[in-house]
């Protein structure tokens, strides 16, 4: 069984790629050769005629990986939709065996893997197969990335209980400032409330980074993540 974490969000745009990068840095500081993977990415860009998974490339760069993007992100779509409708619009095929094969290949190279999902855990990949099913196949403990502001308590609790109900191990929650703080009452109270009512730990609150660099991610992770919670699953 490979070590690492599967990263999901309470929604899209909560900063999963940034947190995945910070976790890659954190596990590296713990002495683990850590790789990244984004099995499926939609909303990819083009460089010339080549479809480029920008999130996958970010993970590759953060982890200093030599493997090609076709292994790190084996399934790419240009349409910024969930994989199921994106694949239908682009007449593309989502091969779960190919994704599984890429994961197994990477798990033999690295001590640990940080696998970034897409959207939330119920985003459909194929008919009757969602992100949560992929997470169950990979067998990695889940980390939920949540927004800090109003509404996040409900979204976070729904995600956690859905995951636990399907039998996933949930390592904890990371509250991420993907946007500059609003200094609202919700932002001030949500971390405390979640720490009181969550059945899993709040691993930390990650600050907004005006400039995202490897050094900045590492410094923020070292300061704000509860390393002992992570260590229990490694």
C-alpha positions as CSV (number, residue, x, y, z in Angstrom):
1,X,0.0,0.0,0.0
2,X,1.6,3.3,-1.0
3,X,1.9,6.1,1.5
4,X,0.6,9.6,1.0
5,X,-2.7,11.5,0.8
6,X,-5.6,12.0,-1.6
7,X,-6.6,15.7,-1.7
8,X,-10.1,16.7,-2.3
9,X,-12.0,20.0,-1.8
10,X,-15.4,21.1,-0.6
11,X,-15.8,22.7,-4.0
12,X,-13.7,23.7,-7.0
13,X,-11.3,26.6,-6.6
14,X,-10.5,26.1,-3.0
15,X,-6.8,25.8,-3.6
16,X,-6.2,22.1,-3.8
17,X,-3.1,22.5,-6.0
18,X,-1.5,24.9,-3.6
19,X,-2.2,22.7,-0.6
20,X,-1.0,19.6,-2.6
21,X,2.3,21.4,-3.3
22,X,2.6,22.4,0.4
23,X,2.1,18.8,1.4
24,X,4.7,17.6,-1.1
25,X,7.1,20.0,0.6
26,X,6.0,18.9,4.1
27,X,6.5,15.2,3.4
28,X,9.8,16.0,1.9
29,X,10.9,17.7,5.1
30,X,9.9,14.5,6.9
31,X,12.4,12.6,4.8
32,X,10.1,11.0,2.3
33,X,10.8,11.2,-1.4
34,X,7.4,12.6,-2.4
35,X,5.7,12.8,-5.9
36,X,2.5,14.4,-7.0
37,X,-0.3,13.2,-9.3
38,X,-3.4,14.8,-10.8
39,X,-5.1,11.8,-12.4
40,X,-7.7,13.9,-14.3
41,X,-7.6,17.6,-15.2
42,X,-10.2,19.6,-17.0
43,X,-9.9,23.2,-18.1
44,X,-6.4,22.5,-19.5
45,X,-4.7,25.0,-21.6
46,X,-2.9,24.7,-25.0
47,X,0.7,25.5,-25.8
48,X,0.6,25.3,-29.6
49,X,-1.3,22.1,-30.4
50,X,-0.4,20.5,-27.1
51,X,-3.0,20.2,-24.3
52,X,-1.2,21.1,-21.0
53,X,-2.5,20.2,-17.5
54,X,-1.3,23.3,-15.6
55,X,-2.1,21.8,-12.2
56,X,-0.3,18.6,-13.1
57,X,2.7,20.6,-14.3
58,X,2.7,22.6,-11.1
59,X,2.9,19.4,-9.0
60,X,5.6,18.1,-11.3
61,X,7.7,21.2,-10.7
62,X,7.1,21.4,-7.0
63,X,8.1,17.8,-6.5
64,X,11.0,18.0,-9.0
65,X,9.7,14.9,-10.9
66,X,11.3,13.5,-14.0
67,X,8.3,11.6,-15.1
68,X,6.3,13.0,-18.1
69,X,3.1,14.8,-17.6
70,X,1.3,11.9,-19.4
71,X,2.0,9.9,-16.2
72,X,1.4,12.6,-13.7
73,X,-1.9,13.6,-15.4
74,X,-2.9,10.7,-17.7
75,X,-6.3,12.2,-18.6
76,X,-6.7,15.8,-19.8
77,X,-9.6,17.8,-21.1
78,X,-9.8,21.4,-22.4
79,X,-13.4,22.0,-21.4
80,X,-13.6,23.4,-17.8
81,X,-16.3,21.0,-16.7
82,X,-16.5,17.8,-14.7
83,X,-14.8,14.9,-16.4
84,X,-18.1,13.2,-17.4
85,X,-19.5,16.0,-19.5
86,X,-16.1,17.2,-20.6
87,X,-15.3,13.7,-22.0
88,X,-18.7,13.7,-23.8
89,X,-18.2,17.1,-25.4
90,X,-14.7,16.3,-26.5
91,X,-15.5,12.7,-27.5
92,X,-12.6,11.6,-25.2
93,X,-12.2,8.4,-23.3
94,X,-11.5,8.2,-19.6
95,X,-9.5,5.0,-18.9
96,X,-9.6,4.0,-15.3
97,X,-7.1,1.2,-15.9
98,X,-4.7,3.8,-17.5
99,X,-5.1,6.0,-14.4
100,X,-4.6,3.1,-12.1
101,X,-1.5,2.0,-14.0
102,X,0.1,5.5,-13.8
103,X,-0.6,5.6,-10.0
104,X,1.0,2.2,-9.5
105,X,4.0,3.3,-11.6
106,X,4.5,6.4,-9.5
107,X,3.9,4.5,-6.2
108,X,6.9,2.3,-7.0
109,X,9.2,5.3,-7.6
110,X,8.2,7.5,-4.6
111,X,8.0,6.9,-0.9
112,X,4.8,8.8,-0.8
113,X,2.3,10.4,-3.3
114,X,0.1,13.4,-3.0
115,X,-2.8,12.8,-5.3
116,X,-4.9,15.9,-6.2
117,X,-8.5,15.2,-7.0
118,X,-10.7,17.5,-9.0
119,X,-13.6,19.5,-7.6
120,X,-15.3,17.6,-4.7
121,X,-15.6,13.9,-4.0
122,X,-18.9,13.5,-5.8
123,X,-17.8,15.0,-9.1
124,X,-18.6,12.4,-11.8
125,X,-15.8,10.9,-13.7
126,X,-17.9,8.3,-15.6
127,X,-21.4,7.2,-15.2
128,X,-21.7,5.6,-11.8
129,X,-18.0,6.4,-11.0
130,X,-17.0,9.6,-9.1
131,X,-13.9,11.1,-7.6
132,X,-14.7,9.2,-4.3
133,X,-14.6,5.9,-6.2
134,X,-11.1,6.8,-7.5
135,X,-10.0,7.7,-3.9
136,X,-11.3,4.4,-2.7
137,X,-9.3,2.5,-5.4
138,X,-6.1,4.3,-4.5
139,X,-6.6,3.6,-0.8
140,X,-4.9,6.8,0.4
141,X,-6.3,8.7,3.4
142,X,-8.2,11.8,2.4
143,X,-7.4,15.4,3.3
144,X,-10.3,17.9,2.7
145,X,-9.4,21.4,1.6
146,X,-12.0,23.9,2.7
147,X,-12.6,27.6,2.3
148,X,-12.4,29.8,5.4
149,X,-15.5,31.9,4.9
150,X,-19.3,31.7,5.3
151,X,-20.8,28.4,4.3
152,X,-17.7,26.3,4.7
153,X,-18.9,24.5,7.8
154,X,-21.8,22.8,6.0
155,X,-19.8,22.0,2.9
156,X,-16.9,20.6,5.0
157,X,-19.1,18.4,7.2
158,X,-21.0,17.1,4.2
159,X,-17.8,16.1,2.5
160,X,-16.4,14.4,5.6
161,X,-19.5,12.4,6.4
162,X,-19.9,11.3,2.8
163,X,-16.3,10.1,2.8
164,X,-16.5,8.3,6.1
165,X,-19.8,6.7,5.1
166,X,-18.2,5.2,2.0
167,X,-15.3,3.8,4.1
168,X,-12.6,6.3,3.4
169,X,-10.0,7.2,6.0
170,X,-10.1,10.9,6.5
171,X,-6.9,12.3,7.9
172,X,-8.3,15.8,8.5
173,X,-9.2,19.2,7.1
174,X,-7.0,22.1,5.9
175,X,-8.7,25.5,5.8
176,X,-7.1,27.4,2.9
177,X,-7.1,31.1,2.1
178,X,-7.0,30.9,-1.6
179,X,-8.1,34.5,-1.7
180,X,-7.0,37.4,0.4
181,X,-8.7,37.4,3.9
182,X,-11.9,39.4,4.3
183,X,-11.5,39.5,8.1
184,X,-15.1,38.5,8.5
185,X,-16.6,37.0,11.6
186,X,-17.1,33.7,9.8
187,X,-13.4,33.5,8.9
188,X,-12.5,34.2,12.6
189,X,-14.8,31.6,14.1
190,X,-15.0,28.8,11.5
191,X,-11.6,27.1,12.4
192,X,-12.6,26.9,16.1
193,X,-16.1,25.7,15.3
194,X,-14.8,23.0,12.9
195,X,-12.3,21.9,15.5
196,X,-15.2,21.4,17.9
197,X,-17.6,19.5,15.7
198,X,-15.5,17.7,13.1
199,X,-15.0,13.9,13.6
200,X,-11.5,14.4,12.2
201,X,-8.7,16.9,13.1
202,X,-8.3,20.4,11.6
203,X,-4.7,19.9,10.4
204,X,-4.2,23.7,10.0
205,X,-5.2,27.0,8.5
206,X,-3.1,27.9,5.5
207,X,-2.6,31.6,4.9
208,X,-3.0,33.5,1.6
209,X,0.2,33.6,-0.3
210,X,0.6,36.7,-2.4
211,X,3.5,35.1,-4.2
212,X,3.5,31.3,-4.5
213,X,7.0,29.9,-4.4
214,X,8.4,26.6,-3.2
215,X,10.0,28.5,-0.3
216,X,6.8,30.3,0.7
217,X,4.8,27.0,0.6
218,X,7.4,25.2,2.7
219,X,7.6,28.0,5.3
220,X,3.8,28.3,5.6
221,X,3.3,24.6,5.9
222,X,6.0,24.3,8.5
223,X,4.3,27.0,10.6
224,X,0.7,26.1,10.1
225,X,0.3,22.3,9.6
226,X,0.0,19.8,12.5
227,X,2.8,17.5,11.4
228,X,1.9,14.9,14.0
229,X,-1.6,14.4,12.5
230,X,0.1,13.8,9.1
231,X,2.7,11.4,10.6
232,X,0.0,9.1,11.9
233,X,-0.8,8.1,8.3
234,X,2.7,7.7,7.0
